[in-house]
Amino acid sequence: MKQIIRTLFVALTVVAALAPPAPAQEAVKVGVIQPLSGSVAASGNYVRMGAEIGRDWINAKGGVLGRKVELLIEDNKSDPKEAATAAEKLIVRDKVPVIVGAWGSSMTLAAMPKLEEYGVPMIVETSSAATITKRGNPWVFRISPPSEMEALGLEKYMKDLGIKQADFLAVNTDWGRGAVGAFGDLLKRSGSQVGTAEFMEQAATDMNAQITKVKAGGADTLFLTTSVEQITLVLKQAQEQRLVRKVITTGGSSSPSQLIKQAGAAAEGTYHILFFLPWFPEAMPDGKLAKAFVDEWAKRGHPFEGLTEGFRGHDGVLTAVEAIRIAGKPEPKAVQAALWQVNVMGLNGPIKFEKDGPAGKESGQSKPSIFIVQVKDGKIALPAFSAKK
């Protein structure tokens, strides 16, 4: 009998050794759509870098629902059509329960019908066109400020800035056109004059014709809305034409450190509306979190100038994963419902959604923190008037 038992024990041990190991739990997928190539690729790659830090920090704390978080990243190539294709690919092929994207407003707007068609929510991390949340798409949740909210953030500084009349130079996209409308309304409310509005294509490199028209007017200020690459070119060309204007960039995508590096003296004196202050992390709503992100960014060898975009990726992934945690499962409809319950501290500040858009089809809109900085003596400074507010 003992021999039989011993034989059975050995047999069972061999079977156990030969059996395949229990499969590891599948990672929780989060889709990311960014312009990793094309005219605004620098910004999109910075957002990707920030998203990867967010993923790694979450996984270091155990992930979500006891599983690791995996980012599935798609390149929209700075093209709205590609953004729609990327969204469909992530939803249909990869079965992601939530997406973070898609940087530019035109790209986000192009992807939005796919969200509604398939029923998958998207965290909008950068885009600022008002139509994104006003259109009536209940699958959209934006953590970046629309241009109207950004203009409200600047309103308290209007007297300090002393703007009598302002012109506009903006990229010819939903973002640029929306910014011209929102900041034009701000000027009217503040008793300032609205001057000329000039537009440039997203891939344009010669803006001399537009600058000549702006120079012909009598404005004292120029609102500039486009990506950092194009802002650099505009500032250089404006300097060559000896255009003397107070310049204010909108949209939080100017990356002033990059402007100082690439535009040099042409960037001196310019003002920039931003949503993250890597030079002054202690001034952010959660100074400890902001400092940790700046340190981790440097540790990875990422360029400092990318931080004003990179934070968006972190906050987008943080929001998506928090919704999955609340939902209790990575299922699109459950995540959509859970997004209304999200209340988490991001790098920009608290993230919590309010309803925006037509009744019954509201999108979610968070109220971000908004800051202004100035290039002074070749460095980034907080204007003296901003400390008083």
LUMVEX-366880 format. One record per residue (C-alpha): residue number from 1; residue in one letter; x, y, z. Coordinates in Angstrom, 1 decimal. Layout:
# LUMVEX-366880
PT  resi  resn  x  y  z
PT  NUM  a  X  Y  Z .
...
***
This chain:
# LUMVEX-366880
PT  resi  resn  x  y  z
PT  1  m  0.0  0.0  0.0 .
PT  2  k  2.8  2.4  0.9 .
PT  3  q  4.4  1.7  -2.5 .
PT  4  i  1.1  2.5  -4.3 .
PT  5  i  0.8  5.8  -2.3 .
PT  6  r  4.4  6.7  -3.0 .
PT  7  t  3.9  6.0  -6.7 .
PT  8  l  0.7  8.2  -6.8 .
PT  9  f  2.5  11.0  -5.0 .
PT  10  v  5.4  11.0  -7.5 .
PT  11  a  2.9  10.9  -10.5 .
PT  12  l  1.0  13.8  -9.1 .
PT  13  t  4.2  15.8  -8.5 .
PT  14  v  5.3  15.2  -12.1 .
PT  15  v  1.9  16.2  -13.5 .
PT  16  a  2.0  19.4  -11.4 .
PT  17  a  5.5  20.2  -12.6 .
PT  18  l  4.4  19.7  -16.3 .
PT  19  a  1.2  21.7  -16.0 .
PT  20  p  1.4  25.2  -17.4 .
PT  21  p  1.6  28.0  -14.8 .
PT  22  a  -1.6  29.9  -14.0 .
PT  23  p  -1.9  32.8  -16.5 .
PT  24  a  -1.0  36.2  -15.1 .
PT  25  q  -4.0  38.6  -15.0 .
PT  26  e  -4.3  40.5  -18.2 .
PT  27  a  -3.2  44.2  -17.9 .
PT  28  v  -5.8  46.9  -17.9 .
PT  29  k  -5.6  48.8  -21.2 .
PT  30  v  -5.8  52.5  -21.6 .
PT  31  g  -5.7  54.0  -25.1 .
PT  32  v  -3.7  57.1  -25.9 .
PT  33  i  -3.9  59.1  -29.1 .
PT  34  q  -1.2  61.8  -29.7 .
PT  35  p  0.6  63.5  -32.6 .
PT  36  l  3.8  61.6  -32.4 .
PT  37  s  4.8  62.7  -35.9 .
PT  38  g  3.8  65.6  -38.1 .
PT  39  s  3.8  69.4  -37.4 .
PT  40  v  3.0  69.2  -33.7 .
PT  41  a  4.9  66.0  -32.9 .
PT  42  a  7.1  67.6  -30.2 .
PT  43  s  4.1  68.4  -28.1 .
PT  44  g  2.5  65.0  -28.6 .
PT  45  n  5.6  63.2  -27.6 .
PT  46  y  5.9  65.2  -24.4 .
PT  47  v  2.3  64.2  -23.5 .
PT  48  r  3.3  60.6  -24.2 .
PT  49  m  6.3  60.9  -21.9 .
PT  50  g  4.0  62.3  -19.1 .
PT  51  a  1.5  59.5  -19.7 .
PT  52  e  4.3  56.9  -19.3 .
PT  53  i  5.3  58.4  -16.0 .
PT  54  g  1.7  58.3  -14.8 .
PT  55  r  1.4  54.7  -15.8 .
PT  56  d  4.7  53.7  -14.1 .
PT  57  w  3.7  55.5  -10.9 .
PT  58  i  0.3  53.8  -10.8 .
PT  59  n  1.9  50.4  -11.5 .
PT  60  a  4.5  50.9  -8.7 .
PT  61  k  1.6  51.3  -6.3 .
PT  62  g  0.0  48.0  -7.5 .
PT  63  g  -1.8  49.1  -10.6 .
PT  64  v  -5.6  49.1  -10.6 .
PT  65  l  -8.0  46.3  -9.6 .
PT  66  g  -5.0  44.3  -8.8 .
PT  67  r  -3.7  44.4  -12.4 .
PT  68  k  -1.0  46.4  -14.2 .
PT  69  v  -1.9  49.3  -16.4 .
PT  70  e  -0.8  49.1  -20.1 .
PT  71  l  -0.8  52.1  -22.4 .
PT  72  l  -1.7  51.4  -26.1 .
PT  73  i  -0.4  54.5  -27.9 .
PT  74  e  -1.5  55.5  -31.4 .
PT  75  d  0.0  58.3  -33.6 .
PT  76  n  -2.6  60.6  -35.1 .
PT  77  k  0.3  62.1  -37.3 .
PT  78  s  -1.0  65.7  -36.5 .
PT  79  d  -4.0  64.8  -38.8 .
PT  80  p  -7.7  64.8  -37.9 .
PT  81  k  -8.5  61.8  -40.2 .
PT  82  e  -5.7  59.8  -38.6 .
PT  83  a  -7.1  60.7  -35.2 .
PT  84  a  -10.5  59.1  -36.1 .
PT  85  t  -8.7  56.0  -37.5 .
PT  86  a  -6.6  55.7  -34.4 .
PT  87  a  -9.7  55.9  -32.2 .
PT  88  e  -11.5  53.2  -34.1 .
PT  89  k  -8.4  51.0  -34.0 .
PT  90  l  -8.1  51.3  -30.3 .
PT  91  i  -11.8  50.6  -29.7 .
PT  92  v  -12.4  47.8  -32.3 .
PT  93  r  -9.1  46.0  -32.4 .
PT  94  d  -7.7  46.6  -28.9 .
PT  95  k  -11.0  46.8  -26.9 .
PT  96  v  -9.8  49.7  -24.7 .
PT  97  p  -12.3  50.8  -22.1 .
PT  98  v  -11.1  54.4  -22.2 .
PT  99  i  -8.9  56.7  -24.3 .
PT  100  v  -6.8  59.7  -23.5 .
PT  101  g  -6.4  62.2  -26.5 .
PT  102  a  -6.0  63.6  -29.0 .
PT  103  w  -4.0  66.9  -28.3 .
PT  104  g  -5.3  69.3  -31.1 .
PT  105  s  -9.0  70.3  -31.1 .
PT  106  s  -9.5  69.4  -34.7 .
PT  107  m  -8.0  65.9  -34.0 .
PT  108  t  -10.2  65.4  -30.9 .
PT  109  l  -13.3  66.6  -32.8 .
PT  110  a  -12.6  64.1  -35.6 .
PT  111  a  -12.3  61.2  -33.1 .
PT  112  m  -15.4  62.1  -31.1 .
PT  113  p  -18.0  60.5  -33.5 .
PT  114  k  -16.2  57.2  -33.0 .
PT  115  l  -16.6  57.5  -29.2 .
PT  116  e  -20.4  57.9  -29.6 .
PT  117  e  -20.6  55.2  -32.3 .
PT  118  y  -19.0  52.5  -30.2 .
PT  119  g  -19.7  53.9  -26.7 .
PT  120  v  -16.2  54.5  -25.3 .
PT  121  p  -15.2  57.5  -23.1 .
PT  122  m  -12.3  59.8  -23.8 .
PT  123  i  -10.3  62.0  -21.4 .
PT  124  v  -9.5  65.2  -23.4 .
PT  125  e  -6.1  66.3  -22.0 .
PT  126  t  -5.2  69.3  -24.2 .
PT  127  s  -7.8  70.5  -26.7 .
PT  128  s  -9.5  73.8  -25.9 .
PT  129  a  -12.2  74.4  -28.6 .
PT  130  a  -15.5  75.1  -27.0 .
PT  131  t  -17.4  72.8  -29.4 .
PT  132  i  -15.7  69.8  -27.8 .
PT  133  t  -18.0  69.9  -24.8 .
PT  134  k  -20.8  72.0  -26.3 .
PT  135  r  -21.5  69.5  -29.1 .
PT  136  g  -23.5  67.0  -27.0 .
PT  137  n  -21.2  64.0  -26.7 .
PT  138  p  -21.7  62.2  -23.4 .
PT  139  w  -18.5  60.2  -23.9 .
PT  140  v  -16.2  63.2  -23.7 .
PT  141  f  -14.6  64.3  -20.4 .
PT  142  r  -12.2  67.3  -20.6 .
PT  143  i  -9.5  68.1  -18.1 .
PT  144  s  -8.0  71.0  -20.1 .
PT  145  p  -9.6  74.4  -20.1 .
PT  146  p  -11.7  75.6  -23.1 .
PT  147  s  -10.6  78.9  -24.5 .
PT  148  e  -13.5  80.7  -22.7 .
PT  149  m  -12.3  79.3  -19.3 .
PT  150  e  -8.7  80.3  -20.2 .
PT  151  a  -9.9  83.8  -21.0 .
PT  152  l  -11.7  84.0  -17.7 .
PT  153  g  -8.4  83.1  -16.0 .
PT  154  l  -6.7  86.0  -17.7 .
PT  155  e  -9.5  88.5  -17.0 .
PT  156  k  -8.3  89.4  -13.5 .
PT  157  y  -5.0  90.6  -15.0 .
PT  158  m  -6.4  92.8  -17.7 .
PT  159  k  -5.9  96.1  -15.9 .
PT  160  d  -2.3  95.1  -14.9 .
PT  161  l  -1.5  94.2  -18.5 .
PT  162  g  -2.9  97.6  -19.7 .
PT  163  i  -4.3  96.3  -23.0 .
PT  164  k  -6.0  99.1  -25.0 .
PT  165  q  -6.3  97.2  -28.3 .
PT  166  a  -5.2  93.7  -29.3 .
PT  167  d  -4.7  91.8  -32.6 .
PT  168  f  -4.7  88.1  -33.0 .
PT  169  l  -2.5  85.6  -34.9 .
PT  170  a  -3.7  82.1  -34.6 .
PT  171  v  -3.4  78.7  -36.2 .
PT  172  n  -6.2  78.0  -38.7 .
PT  173  t  -7.8  75.1  -36.7 .
PT  174  d  -10.8  74.8  -34.3 .
PT  175  w  -8.4  75.6  -31.5 .
PT  176  g  -7.1  78.8  -33.1 .
PT  177  r  -10.4  80.1  -34.3 .
PT  178  g  -12.0  79.3  -30.9 .
PT  179  a  -9.3  81.2  -29.1 .
PT  180  v  -9.8  84.3  -31.2 .
PT  181  g  -13.5  84.3  -30.4 .
PT  182  a  -13.0  83.7  -26.6 .
PT  183  f  -10.2  86.3  -26.1 .
PT  184  g  -12.0  88.7  -28.4 .
PT  185  d  -15.0  88.5  -26.1 .
PT  186  l  -12.7  89.1  -23.1 .
PT  187  l  -11.4  92.3  -24.7 .
PT  188  k  -14.9  93.6  -25.2 .
PT  189  r  -15.9  92.8  -21.6 .
PT  190  s  -12.8  94.6  -20.4 .
PT  191  g  -13.4  97.7  -22.5 .
PT  192  s  -10.5  97.0  -24.8 .
PT  193  q  -10.6  97.2  -28.6 .
PT  194  v  -10.5  94.1  -30.9 .
PT  195  g  -8.1  94.6  -33.8 .
PT  196  t  -7.3  92.4  -36.7 .
PT  197  a  -7.3  88.6  -36.7 .
PT  198  e  -4.8  86.8  -38.9 .
PT  199  f  -4.6  83.0  -39.4 .
PT  200  m  -1.8  80.6  -40.4 .
PT  201  e  -2.0  77.0  -41.5 .
PT  202  q  -0.7  74.4  -39.0 .
PT  203  a  2.4  73.5  -41.1 .
PT  204  a  3.2  77.0  -42.3 .
PT  205  t  6.8  78.3  -41.7 .
PT  206  d  6.6  81.8  -43.2 .
PT  207  m  4.2  84.1  -41.3 .
PT  208  n  5.7  87.4  -42.6 .
PT  209  a  2.6  88.3  -44.6 .
PT  210  q  0.4  88.0  -41.5 .
PT  211  i  2.9  89.9  -39.4 .
PT  212  t  3.0  92.7  -41.9 .
PT  213  k  -0.8  93.1  -41.6 .
PT  214  v  -0.6  93.1  -37.8 .
PT  215  k  2.2  95.7  -37.9 .
PT  216  a  0.0  98.0  -40.0 .
PT  217  g  -2.6  98.3  -37.2 .
PT  218  g  -2.4  100.4  -34.1 .
PT  219  a  -2.7  97.6  -31.5 .
PT  220  d  -0.4  97.4  -28.4 .
PT  221  t  -0.9  93.7  -27.8 .
PT  222  l  -0.8  90.5  -29.9 .
PT  223  f  -2.5  87.3  -28.8 .
PT  224  l  -0.7  84.4  -30.3 .
PT  225  t  -2.3  80.9  -30.5 .
PT  226  t  -0.4  77.9  -32.0 .
PT  227  s  2.1  75.2  -31.1 .
PT  228  v  5.5  76.1  -29.7 .
PT  229  e  7.3  75.3  -33.0 .
PT  230  q  5.2  77.9  -34.8 .
PT  231  i  5.4  80.4  -31.9 .
PT  232  t  9.2  80.3  -32.2 .
PT  233  l  9.0  81.2  -35.9 .
PT  234  v  6.5  84.0  -35.4 .
PT  235  l  8.6  85.6  -32.7 .
PT  236  k  11.7  85.5  -34.8 .
PT  237  q  10.0  86.9  -37.9 .
PT  238  a  8.3  89.6  -35.8 .
PT  239  q  11.7  90.6  -34.4 .
PT  240  e  13.1  90.8  -38.0 .
PT  241  q  10.2  93.1  -39.0 .
PT  242  r  10.7  95.1  -35.8 .
PT  243  l  7.2  94.5  -34.6 .
PT  244  v  6.8  96.1  -31.2 .
PT  245  r  3.9  94.5  -29.3 .
PT  246  k  3.1  93.0  -26.0 .
PT  247  v  2.8  89.3  -26.9 .
PT  248  i  0.5  86.9  -25.0 .
PT  249  t  0.4  83.2  -26.0 .
PT  250  t  -2.7  81.2  -25.2 .
PT  251  g  -3.5  77.5  -24.9 .
PT  252  g  -0.7  76.5  -22.5 .
PT  253  s  1.4  75.0  -25.3 .
PT  254  s  4.1  77.7  -25.6 .
PT  255  s  6.8  76.0  -23.5 .
PT  256  p  8.6  79.3  -22.6 .
PT  257  s  11.9  77.5  -21.8 .
PT  258  q  12.0  76.2  -25.4 .
PT  259  l  11.2  79.7  -26.7 .
PT  260  i  14.1  81.1  -24.8 .
PT  261  k  16.4  78.4  -26.2 .
PT  262  q  15.2  78.6  -29.8 .
PT  263  a  14.0  82.2  -30.2 .
PT  264  g  16.5  83.9  -27.9 .
PT  265  a  16.0  87.7  -27.6 .
PT  266  a  12.9  87.5  -29.7 .
PT  267  a  11.1  85.9  -26.7 .
PT  268  e  12.1  88.6  -24.2 .
PT  269  g  9.1  90.2  -22.5 .
PT  270  t  6.5  87.8  -23.8 .
PT  271  y  3.7  86.6  -21.5 .
PT  272  h  2.4  83.0  -21.5 .
PT  273  i  -0.8  81.5  -20.2 .
PT  274  l  0.1  78.1  -18.7 .
PT  275  f  -1.4  75.2  -16.7 .
PT  276  f  1.8  73.8  -15.1 .
PT  277  l  4.7  75.7  -13.7 .
PT  278  p  7.8  73.4  -13.6 .
PT  279  w  10.1  76.4  -12.7 .
PT  280  f  7.9  76.9  -9.5 .
PT  281  p  6.5  73.6  -8.6 .
PT  282  e  5.8  74.9  -5.1 .
PT  283  a  3.3  77.3  -6.6 .
PT  284  m  1.1  74.4  -7.9 .
PT  285  p  -1.9  73.1  -5.9 .
PT  286  d  0.0  70.1  -4.8 .
PT  287  g  3.7  71.3  -4.6 .
PT  288  k  5.0  67.9  -3.4 .
PT  289  l  3.4  66.0  -6.4 .
PT  290  a  4.6  68.7  -8.9 .
PT  291  k  8.2  68.5  -7.6 .
PT  292  a  8.2  64.7  -7.8 .
PT  293  f  7.0  64.9  -11.4 .
PT  294  v  9.7  67.5  -12.3 .
PT  295  d  12.3  65.3  -10.7 .
PT  296  e  11.2  62.1  -12.4 .
PT  297  w  11.1  63.9  -15.7 .
PT  298  a  14.7  65.0  -15.3 .
PT  299  k  15.7  61.5  -14.1 .
PT  300  r  14.4  60.0  -17.3 .
PT  301  g  16.5  62.5  -19.4 .
PT  302  h  13.5  64.2  -20.9 .
PT  303  p  14.0  67.9  -22.0 .
PT  304  f  12.9  70.4  -19.3 .
PT  305  e  11.0  72.4  -21.9 .
PT  306  g  8.6  69.5  -22.4 .
PT  307  l  7.1  69.7  -18.9 .
PT  308  t  4.5  72.3  -19.8 .
PT  309  e  3.0  69.6  -22.1 .
PT  310  g  4.1  66.5  -20.3 .
PT  311  f  1.9  67.0  -17.2 .
PT  312  r  -1.2  66.6  -19.4 .
PT  313  g  -0.3  63.0  -20.1 .
PT  314  h  0.1  62.2  -16.4 .
PT  315  d  -3.2  63.8  -15.5 .
PT  316  g  -5.0  62.1  -18.4 .
PT  317  v  -3.8  58.6  -17.4 .
PT  318  l  -4.4  59.4  -13.7 .
PT  319  t  -8.0  60.4  -14.5 .
PT  320  a  -8.7  57.3  -16.7 .
PT  321  v  -7.3  54.8  -14.1 .
PT  322  e  -9.2  56.5  -11.2 .
PT  323  a  -12.4  56.0  -13.2 .
PT  324  i  -11.6  52.3  -13.8 .
PT  325  r  -11.0  51.9  -10.1 .
PT  326  i  -14.3  53.5  -9.2 .
PT  327  a  -16.1  51.4  -11.9 .
PT  328  g  -14.6  48.2  -10.5 .
PT  329  k  -14.1  46.9  -14.0 .
PT  330  p  -12.5  48.0  -17.3 .
PT  331  e  -15.8  48.2  -19.2 .
PT  332  p  -16.5  51.4  -21.2 .
PT  333  k  -20.1  52.1  -20.0 .
PT  334  a  -19.1  51.5  -16.4 .
PT  335  v  -16.0  53.8  -16.8 .
PT  336  q  -18.2  56.5  -18.3 .
PT  337  a  -20.5  56.5  -15.3 .
PT  338  a  -17.6  56.4  -12.9 .
PT  339  l  -15.9  59.5  -14.5 .
PT  340  w  -18.7  61.6  -13.0 .
PT  341  q  -17.5  60.4  -9.6 .
PT  342  v  -13.8  61.1  -10.1 .
PT  343  n  -12.3  63.6  -7.6 .
PT  344  v  -8.6  63.3  -7.7 .
PT  345  m  -5.6  65.7  -7.3 .
PT  346  g  -3.6  66.0  -10.6 .
PT  347  l  -0.5  68.0  -11.4 .
PT  348  n  -2.6  70.9  -12.6 .
PT  349  g  -4.9  70.7  -9.5 .
PT  350  p  -8.2  69.0  -8.5 .
PT  351  i  -9.9  67.0  -11.3 .
PT  352  k  -13.7  66.8  -11.0 .
PT  353  f  -16.2  66.9  -13.8 .
PT  354  e  -19.2  69.2  -14.2 .
PT  355  k  -21.8  68.9  -16.9 .
PT  356  d  -21.4  71.0  -20.0 .
PT  357  g  -23.5  70.9  -23.2 .
PT  358  p  -27.1  70.2  -24.2 .
PT  359  a  -29.3  68.6  -21.6 .
PT  360  g  -29.3  64.8  -21.7 .
PT  361  k  -26.1  64.6  -23.7 .
PT  362  e  -23.7  66.6  -21.5 .
PT  363  s  -20.0  66.2  -21.7 .
PT  364  g  -17.8  66.4  -18.6 .
PT  365  q  -15.6  69.5  -18.0 .
PT  366  s  -13.2  70.0  -15.1 .
PT  367  k  -12.0  73.4  -14.0 .
PT  368  p  -8.3  73.6  -14.3 .
PT  369  s  -5.8  75.9  -12.6 .
PT  370  i  -4.6  78.7  -14.9 .
PT  371  f  -1.3  80.7  -14.5 .
PT  372  i  0.6  83.4  -16.3 .
PT  373  v  4.4  83.8  -16.6 .
PT  374  q  6.7  86.2  -18.4 .
PT  375  v  10.1  85.9  -20.1 .
PT  376  k  12.3  88.4  -18.2 .
PT  377  d  16.0  88.8  -18.6 .
PT  378  g  16.1  85.5  -20.5 .
PT  379  k  14.5  83.6  -17.6 .
PT  380  i  10.9  82.6  -16.7 .
PT  381  a  9.4  84.8  -14.0 .
PT  382  l  6.0  85.2  -12.3 .
PT  383  p  4.8  88.7  -13.1 .
PT  384  a  4.6  90.9  -9.9 .
PT  385  f  0.9  91.5  -10.5 .
PT  386  s  0.1  87.8  -10.5 .
PT  387  a  1.4  87.4  -6.9 .
PT  388  k  -1.3  89.9  -5.8 .
PT  389  k  -4.2  87.9  -7.2 .
***
